[in-house]
Amino acid sequence: MKALMFGWEFPPHILGGLGTASYGLTRGMAMQPDMDIAFVIPKPWGDEDQSFLRIVGACNVPVVWRDVSWDYVKNRIGKFMDPQNYYDYRDHIYADFSYRYTNDLGCIEFSGRYPDNLLEEINNYSIVAGVIARKESFDVIHAHDWLTYPAGIHTKNVSGKPLVIHVHATDYDRSRGNVNPDVYGIEKNGMDNADHIITVSNLTRQTVIDKYHQDPSKVTTVHNAVEPLSPEILAIQDKKGVDDKVITFLGRITMQKGPEYFVEAAAKVLAKAPYARFIMAGSGDKMNEMIRLAASRNISDRFHFTGFMKGKQVYEVFKASDVYVMPSVSEPFGISPLEAMQCGVPSIISKQSGCAEILDYAVKVDYWDIEAMADAMYSIITYPAMHEFLREEGKKEVDNIKWEYAGQKVRRIYDQVIYR
């Protein structure tokens, strides 16, 4: 079974949970002896683990424009070109595009990130996908998240192979309902053209059905999982003092993640437990606002902002924590609580998160219920028996949530769309 996957990021260069999930799922699927995965990303950095798949860099694929028609060029890239660049002769258009978008090797350049011209990069990525579709041999197309849906559709149109899209989040999650019409249009088009849709939780599945008007029989939930901890991570020592009680938020500091509820709950805990310390690890557009909020609550001396963390740094923070909190307003899944629980850290999660569907040994509260969140934080750092119970049972639970099992579910979906 050969799968051609389209993603946007891949470890160790990640900016969120998408790359982590892509890595875990592909590793889990690669445990199937006949599974062959080619994973396309806009810009590889050269240090990705390719022991279980093959990375294809869109930035390394030469694009031969003289092999396509004038209508194709106009339809695919015209909306990103100034009207004065619409020359009468096809060669001028090719030359203009090459000058603006490609390097000396005839390859389109990508940032490898989420730049201000993201829609333009998404469109260029889909153009390269058409070239890849003609070169690669594959049985099924798998497109991860909205950024790659146009690439998946183009590949399907070129190859005639079935398309599976993987919804890791929707714009309803990212925007608290204030949906960007351009993003929604890309998401809806991807879903409409997919042969099957995978969602990371039943919460997201219902959003896809209700908000994007998809047939329920076409949408299947495959919950995320966690990678086993490496010897390097297991060897990390807890360096905090014995009397320290550390409560941690780790994630993007954005509207979706509910960071303000964490700060407000922290203020309530510190009123009863002034010895507690709070860490907000991550970066995002609400970071300065959270710094000001902590100052306004007079808790800045007990509140630490670390900035963005990845790889080993994440686990060093977990190992130094007594409690992990994820107060997300809308979280399609949320891998970080599972990673914390792997490290023996009791976790508090919002009921509005997908991982709440599969975790029995995490404390669940409504994201807006600051009183309940603060009570849970205080109880876990105050009562050793409660902390120990959640630590032990939580670790047992997440150790059995494996990417191998998720990969088997995806494989059954592949078989369904290929052999139907």
VOKENU-393813 format. One record per residue (C-alpha): x, y, z; residue in one letter. Coordinates in steps of 0.2 Angstrom, whole numbers, plus 5000, padded with zeros to 4 digits. Each point is the difference from the previous one (the first is absolute). Example, Ala and Ser with C-alpha at 12.3 -4.5 7.8 and 13.67 -1.06 7.14 Angstrom:
<recs>
506249785039A 500650174997S 
</recs>
This chain:
<recs>
500050005000M 500850164994K 499350175008A 500550174994L 499750125015M 500050195000F 500550095015G 500650175005W 501349965014E 501049865007F 501149985015P 501250065006P 499450164992H 498250025007I 498950155004L 498649915008G 499149835002G 499849974981L 501849944998G 500049895015T 498449914995A 500749984982S 501649925007Y 499149895012G 498749944988L 501349964986T 501149915013R 498549895005G 499549964983M 501749964995A 499949855012M 498949924987Q 501349904989P 499250044983D 499850195004M 501050124989D 499850185004I 500650154990A 499850165011F 500050174991V 500350165009I 500450174993P 501850025006K 501049865009P 501550055010W 501049844998G 500049935017D 498249925000E 500049825005D 499749904984Q 500349835007S 498249954998F 499450114985L 500750114986R 499950195001I 499750094984V 500350195000G 498950104989A 501350134999C 501249874992N 498749954986V 500450094983P 498550074992V 500050004981V 498850134995W 500149984981R 499149835002D 498450085006V 498750114991S 499750185001W 498349975008D 500849895013Y 501350145005V 498650135000K 498849905011N 501349945012R 501150165003I 499150144992G 499150065016K 501750035008F 500750104985M 499850194997D 498850044985P 501550094991Q 500949835000N 498749924989Y 500950004984Y 499349954983D 501349874997Y 500149845010R 501950005001D 500050175009H 498849935013I 501249855002Y 501550115002A 499150125012D 499549855011F 501749935000S 500850175004Y 498850025015R 499849835007Y 501449884995T 501849985003N 501449974988D 499649815000L 498250044995G 499349955017C 498750115010I 500750065016E 499149985016F 500350075018S 499749845009G 498950105012R 498350095001Y 500550164991P 498950164997D 499749944982N 499449835006L 498649984988L 501250034986E 501249875006E 498549885002I 499650034982N 501849984994N 500149845010Y 498549934991S 500850044983I 501649905005V 498849865006A 499549984982G 501849974994V 500249885015I 498449904995A 500849974983R 501649945007K 499549895015E 499249835000S 498749995014F 498349925004D 499250135011V 500250195004I 500050065018H 499950185003A 500350075018H 499150165005D 499250144989W 501750064994L 500249854989T 498349964994Y 500250104984P 501649894997A 499049845003G 498650054989I 501250054986H 500949835002T 498349914999K 499550094984N 501749964992V 500149825006S 498249945002G 500549925017K 498950015015P 500350155012L 499949995019V 500150165010I 500550015018H 499150145010V 501250045015H 499050165003A 498750114992T 499950194999D 498649995012Y 501249945013D 501450134996R 498850154999S 498749965014R 498750014986G 500650164991N 500449904985V 501250064986N 499049984984P 501649964990D 500549865012V 498249945001Y 499949994981G 501649904999I 499449885014E 498349984992K 500749964983N 501249885007G 498649905009M 498950014985D 501349924989N 500749875012A 499549824998D 500149995019H 500350125015I 501049955016I 499750115015T 501049995016V 498550005012S 498249985000N 499950185005L 500850054983T 499049874991R 498450085005Q 500750174995T 500449934983V 498249934998I 499150155007D 501050154994K 500749934983Y 498549904996H 500849834997Q 499249834999D 500349915017P 500449844991S 501550084992K 500850065017V 500949895012T 500950045016T 501749945003V 500750075017H 501850065001N 501249915011A 501850025007V 501749944996E 500949895013P 501250105010L 501849994994S 501549955011P 500650184999E 498350075006I 499949865014L 501750065006A 499450185003I 500150035019Q 498850115010D 501050155006K 498750095010K 500150025018G 499049875011V 498950145007D 499650084983D 498349974993K 500050044981V 498550024989I 500350014982T 499150064984F 500949954984L 499350044983G 499750154988R 499550155010I 498550044989T 498150025001M 499749824997Q 501049935014K 499250115014G 501550065008P 499150145010E 499049875009Y 501649925006F 500750175006V 498350045009E 500049835009A 501850025005A 499650165009A 498749905010K 501249865004V 501350125006L 498850085012A 500049845009K 501749924996A 501250154998P 501449874998Y 499449944983A 500950054984R 499250014983F 500849984983I 499350054983M 501149924987A 499650054982G 499850154989S 498650084990G 499050164997D 499350015018K 501749995009M 500250185004N 498250015005E 500349855012M 501550095008I 499050155003R 498649905007L 501249915012A 500650175006A 498350075002S 499649855012R 501650035010N 500749834996I 501550044989S 501249945013D 499349834999R 499749994982F 501349954987H 499950034981F 501349894991T 499650034982G 499849864986F 500749835005M 500249844990K 500849835000G 501049965016K 499550175008Q 498249955001V 500449855010Y 501150095011E 498650125004V 498849855003F 501349915011K 500150165011A 498150025002S 498849935013D 498450044989V 499750034982Y 498550104994V 499250024983M 498550125001P 499750004981S 498450094995V 499949884985S 501349864998E 499749884986P 501149875009F 501550075011G 501549895001I 500950095013S 499049935015P 500549834994L 501850045000E 499950085017A 499249845007M 501349894992Q 501250105011C 498949965016G 499350185000V 498150015005P 499150104988S 498550115000I 499150024983I 498550094993S 498449904996K 500150094983Q 501549904995S 500049844989G 501249915011C 498750015014A 499149874990E 501349875003I 500850055017L 499249935016D 501450055012Y 500250194996A 498950135010V 498750074988K 499350185002V 499150124989D 501350124993Y 499050155007W 499849935017D 501550095009I 499449955017E 500049814996A 501650024991M 500850085015A 499249875012D 500849864990A 501750084999M 500050035019Y 499449835004S 501349914990I 501550105008I 499349995017T 499449825002Y 501549874996P 498849854999A 499050094986M 501650054991H 500749825001E 498449924994F 499950114985L 501849994996R 500049805000E 498349974992E 500350144987G 501749934995K 499249824998K 498650074989E 501050104988V 501449864998D 498649904991N 499550144988I 501149964986K 500350074982W 500149824994E 498149985004Y 499650164992A 501049954984G 499049844999Q 498450105000K 500650114986V 500649854990R 498249935001R 499450164993I 501349994986Y 499349834995D 498250065001Q 500350144987V 501249904989I 499049844999Y 498250065001R 
</recs>
